[in-house]
Amino acid sequence: MATVTILISGASGMIGTALVRAAEPRRISILKLVRRAPENPSEIQWAPDRGVPVSDPARLEGLSAVIHLSGANLSGRRWTPAYKGKIVDSRIESTRSLVKLLKSLSQPPQAFLCASAVGIYGARGDEVLTEDSPPGQGFLAETCTAWEKEAAAARESGIRVVNLRFGVVLSRRDGALRKMLPLFRLGLGGKLGTGRQWMSWIALTDLVRAVFYLAESPEAAGPFNIVAPSPVTNAEFTRALAHALHRPALLPAPAFALRTAFGEMADEALLASTRVAPDRLRRSGFSFVLPDIDYALRAILAAHPAEQKMP
């Protein structure tokens, strides 16, 4: 069996860490791009703002795939003009630099999987959105559209490009759910705004399975919505989480309070309604382990065997 080697950028984040841990039992060798000095042979230092971002490009020859996850955090703070610039640059410039590097190789990788987000569709109310739906409007939609355009340039060297349009990722150890748990465990959780906005989510377990599935599927190319097949409204998610924790959820966060605290980010990330379906993933034959929000939350919070495999 040929050695499978995958290069990951953003390997220290929630998704990257989960991919690295899940690679070993799959007998996948992982190389990690890091900004700091390398601490072991599996790490390669890179500086995407330099003309030659990696000192020894030969280490990247003949890779099975590259998974690009780098990007400044979208949530948890106000989007000032300066931070919006950081959000854009951390995605566009790093992708442009990495694609240029991969195209320069004599043996480029077979596949380039680049992170994106369901934010590309914008706020669309109750409209069911698939990979065939056009991009929406707003800062996130424009950023994701530009991001995917940069990734597409890798096709010029015959590299298979997959755009991973992630929804809200659920894990008890990191991300949005971890931030919610302390309040909900105290019975102080509640819906955001009216709670009628759609939330497209996926359990980290299924996300990792989907990413490796697409990396290993030679026919998979273009955008894939990495979301569970059953999106829920924010109110439904709130009830499901409270029920899983056996706590009430009686303290909603009014829209005006969220806008006061987070500004533009509240409207684009917390209150936006994005009802996304994983059409291409399902049609490709992928099956979900945790497709239902009630079952998924119980599994995640109770360390179900499906979740135990993930960080």
Beta strands, then each sheet from edge to edge (+ up, - down):
strand 1: 4-9
strand 2: 28-34
strand 3: 43-45
strand 4: 65-68
strand 5: 111-117
strand 6: 128-129
strand 7: 160-166
strand 8: 168-170
strand 9: 198-199
strand 10: 201-203
strand 11: 222-226
strand 12: 232-233
strand 13: 275-276
sheet 1: 3+ 2+ 1+ 4+ 5+ 7+ 11+
sheet 2: 6+ 13+
sheet 3: 8+ 10+
sheet 4: 9+ 12-
end
